[in-house]
Amino acid sequence: MRESNLSLKKGLDILRCFSFDDQALSVQEISTRLNIPLSTTYRYVETLEERGFLTRNSNDKTYKLGYMVFQIGNTVFRHMRLIDAAIPHMKSLASLSGETVLLMMVSGFKALCIESIESDRLIRLSLKRGASLPLHAGAPSKLLLAYQSESFIDSFLGHASLTRYTAQTITNPQDLKRELGRIREEGFAFSSQEVDLGDCAISAPILDESGNLIAGLAVAGPIERIEEYRERIILWVKEIASKISNDLRNTEPARSQTPFNGEWAPK
């Protein structure tokens, strides 16, 4: 095993020593539990402390989990709450539209799919959890980019390549900025054949109490079906994204979820 991988493994093993019953441990206790030399344990612990993963109690020289662990845990909890709050509404939206419904988040300069409810139709758009899309093309991606800070957008345009996937892909930075402004103004994004020929999508933002973006909700499918019910789907996506936003603001979102009850689209 490479030295760097071994060090990472030992660092993670140290963090796993802490639990509800063992919230504070001395270096000696960690060394004994993991069968690591005391001097080596000190080096690992000092590095974890420098990075914020451990914090030292000056009174008894024990260590506790640091703020970085809390920050990471809070991020995971937030994502779990998001998915738990979104799934009932995503299923409702999939039933209403008859199309695939996606839950997307920004990951670096990509749009990451964190949940997907696929259409049961024979011809459908499919995007698995964990799949990523370019951040400049397609309604789910453009929606996410539109609600980022100006500094993020400028950094993206300065570093990312605006690859042309089809004739409809926006590859000019100024054109893309105008499109992002329109999306923010109207509160939704629309795309037609920007990534793959024949695909169409509509997306709306899920926002926190301060109006900051949490994620994007999208309906995607064949262009003929999405275009036929375009205005209706725009309404549904915006309404349901708003309901998910409201559920996330509630301290107990699971109890407040009432799936949107709109008019059924012909299948």
C-alpha positions in Angstrom: 0.0 0.0 0.0 1.3 3.4 -0.9 2.5 5.6 2.0 -0.1 8.3 1.2 -3.0 5.8 1.1 -1.8 4.2 4.4 -1.7 7.6 6.1 -5.2 8.4 4.9 -6.5 5.0 6.1 -4.9 5.6 9.6 -6.3 9.1 9.8 -9.8 7.8 9.0 -9.3 5.0 11.5 -8.5 7.6 14.2 -11.8 9.5 13.4 -13.7 6.2 13.7 -12.5 5.7 17.2 -14.8 8.5 18.4 -18.4 7.7 19.2 -21.3 8.8 21.3 -19.8 6.8 24.2 -16.2 7.9 23.5 -16.5 11.6 22.7 -13.0 12.4 24.1 -9.9 10.3 23.8 -6.2 10.7 24.7 -3.5 10.1 22.2 -2.5 7.1 24.3 -6.0 5.6 24.1 -6.0 6.1 20.3 -2.6 4.5 20.0 -3.6 1.5 22.1 -6.9 1.0 20.2 -5.4 1.0 16.8 -2.1 -0.6 17.7 -0.1 2.3 16.3 3.2 3.6 17.8 2.6 6.5 20.1 4.9 8.8 18.2 3.1 8.0 14.9 -0.3 8.6 16.5 0.9 12.0 17.7 1.8 13.0 14.1 -1.6 11.8 12.7 -3.5 13.6 15.5 -1.6 16.8 15.0 -2.4 16.8 11.3 -6.1 16.1 12.0 -6.1 19.0 14.5 -4.5 21.3 12.0 -7.2 20.5 9.4 -10.0 21.0 11.9 -11.0 17.3 12.1 -10.0 17.1 15.8 -9.9 19.7 18.6 -7.8 19.5 21.7 -9.1 19.9 25.2 -6.4 21.9 27.0 -7.6 20.8 30.5 -7.0 17.1 30.2 -5.1 16.9 26.8 -7.8 14.7 25.3 -9.1 15.2 21.7 -12.7 15.5 20.4 -14.1 15.6 16.9 -13.6 19.1 15.3 -15.7 21.5 13.4 -14.8 20.0 10.0 -16.5 16.7 11.0 -19.6 18.6 12.0 -19.5 20.6 8.7 -19.2 17.4 6.6 -21.9 15.7 8.7 -24.2 18.7 8.3 -23.7 18.6 4.5 -24.6 14.9 4.4 -27.6 15.5 6.6 -28.8 18.3 4.4 -28.5 16.1 1.3 -30.4 13.3 3.0 -33.1 15.8 4.1 -33.3 17.1 0.6 -33.8 13.7 -1.0 -36.3 12.6 1.7 -38.3 15.8 1.1 -38.1 15.7 -2.7 -38.9 12.0 -3.5 -42.7 12.1 -2.8 -43.0 15.3 -4.9 -40.8 13.8 -7.6 -43.0 10.8 -7.8 -46.1 13.0 -8.1 -44.4 15.1 -10.8 -43.4 11.9 -12.7 -47.0 10.7 -12.6 -48.4 14.1 -13.7 -46.0 14.5 -16.6 -45.4 10.9 -17.5 -41.7 11.8 -17.9 -38.4 11.3 -16.1 -37.9 13.6 -13.1 -34.4 14.6 -12.0 -32.9 16.2 -8.8 -29.6 18.0 -9.6 -26.9 19.7 -7.7 -23.7 21.6 -8.6 -20.5 19.6 -8.2 -17.5 21.5 -9.3 -18.1 22.6 -12.8 -20.6 19.8 -13.4 -24.3 19.2 -12.8 -24.7 16.1 -10.7 -27.8 13.9 -10.6 -28.5 13.0 -6.9 -31.9 11.4 -7.5 -33.9 10.2 -10.5 -37.5 8.9 -11.0 -37.6 7.4 -14.5 -40.6 7.4 -16.7 -42.2 4.1 -17.3 -42.7 4.8 -21.0 -40.8 2.8 -23.6 -39.1 5.9 -25.1 -37.8 8.1 -22.3 -34.8 10.0 -21.0 -32.7 8.1 -18.6 -30.1 9.6 -16.2 -28.8 7.5 -13.3 -27.9 8.8 -9.8 -24.2 9.9 -9.8 -24.2 10.8 -13.5 -23.0 14.3 -14.4 -23.8 16.7 -17.1 -22.0 19.8 -18.5 -22.9 22.9 -16.6 -23.6 25.1 -19.7 -25.9 22.8 -21.7 -29.4 21.5 -20.9 -32.1 23.0 -18.7 -31.1 21.2 -15.4 -27.5 22.4 -15.8 -28.3 26.0 -16.9 -30.7 26.4 -14.0 -28.0 25.4 -11.5 -25.5 27.8 -13.1 -27.9 30.7 -13.3 -28.4 30.6 -9.5 -24.7 30.7 -8.7 -22.8 33.8 -7.6 -21.4 36.1 -10.3 -17.9 35.1 -9.2 -18.6 31.4 -9.7 -20.1 32.1 -13.1 -17.1 34.2 -14.1 -14.7 31.5 -12.9 -16.7 28.9 -14.8 -16.6 30.9 -18.0 -12.9 31.5 -17.5 -11.9 27.9 -16.9 -14.5 25.6 -18.4 -14.8 24.7 -22.1 -18.2 25.5 -23.6 -18.3 22.3 -25.7 -20.8 22.2 -28.5 -22.8 19.0 -28.3 -25.5 19.9 -30.9 -26.4 22.9 -33.0 -28.5 24.2 -30.1 -25.7 24.2 -27.5 -24.8 27.7 -26.3 -21.1 28.1 -26.7 -20.7 31.9 -26.7 -20.1 33.2 -23.1 -22.1 36.4 -23.6 -25.0 34.5 -25.0 -24.8 32.1 -22.1 -24.8 35.0 -19.6 -27.9 36.4 -21.2 -29.6 33.1 -21.0 -28.7 32.8 -17.3 -30.2 36.2 -16.7 -33.4 35.2 -18.4 -33.6 32.0 -16.3 -33.3 34.0 -13.0 -35.9 36.5 -14.2 -38.5 33.8 -15.2 -37.7 31.3 -12.5 -37.2 28.3 -14.7 -34.9 26.9 -17.5 -35.9 25.3 -20.8 -33.8 23.4 -23.2 -34.4 21.7 -26.5 -31.8 19.3 -27.9 -28.8 21.1 -26.3 -27.0 18.0 -25.2 -28.6 15.1 -27.1 -30.8 15.3 -30.2 -34.5 14.6 -29.5 -34.2 15.5 -25.8 -36.0 18.3 -24.0 -36.1 19.5 -20.4 -37.6 22.0 -18.0 -36.1 22.9 -14.6 -36.9 25.1 -11.6 -34.9 26.0 -8.5 -35.2 24.6 -5.0 -34.3 27.5 -2.7 -33.5 27.9 1.0 -35.1 30.6 3.2 -32.6 33.2 2.0 -33.3 32.5 -1.6 -30.0 30.6 -2.2 -30.0 27.6 -4.5 -30.1 24.2 -2.8 -30.8 22.1 -5.9 -32.7 22.0 -9.2 -35.8 20.0 -10.1 -36.3 19.0 -13.7 -38.6 17.1 -16.0 -36.9 15.6 -19.1 -38.1 13.6 -22.0 -38.6 13.4 -25.8 -39.0 16.8 -27.5 -42.4 16.0 -29.0 -44.0 15.2 -25.7 -42.4 18.0 -23.6 -43.2 20.6 -26.3 -46.9 19.5 -26.4 -47.4 20.1 -22.7 -44.7 22.7 -22.3 -46.7 25.4 -20.4 -48.4 22.9 -18.2 -45.1 21.2 -17.3 -43.4 24.6 -16.5 -46.2 25.3 -14.0 -45.9 21.9 -12.4 -42.1 22.0 -12.1 -42.2 25.5 -10.6 -45.0 24.7 -8.2 -43.4 21.4 -7.0 -39.9 22.9 -6.6 -41.5 25.6 -4.4 -43.3 22.9 -2.3 -40.0 21.1 -1.8 -38.4 24.4 -0.8 -41.1 24.9 1.8 -40.8 21.4 3.2 -37.1 21.9 3.7 -37.7 25.0 5.7 -39.9 23.0 8.1 -38.1 21.5 11.0 -39.9 18.2 10.3 -40.2 18.1 6.5 -41.5 14.5 6.3 -44.7 15.5 8.1 -45.4 18.5 5.9 -45.1 16.8 2.5 -48.3 17.1 0.5 -47.6 16.1 -3.1 -48.8 18.5 -5.7 -52.2 17.5 -7.0 -52.3 19.0 -10.5 -54.2 18.0 -13.7 -53.0 14.7 -15.2 -51.2 14.9 -18.5 -52.5 12.5 -21.2 -50.2 9.4 -21.4 
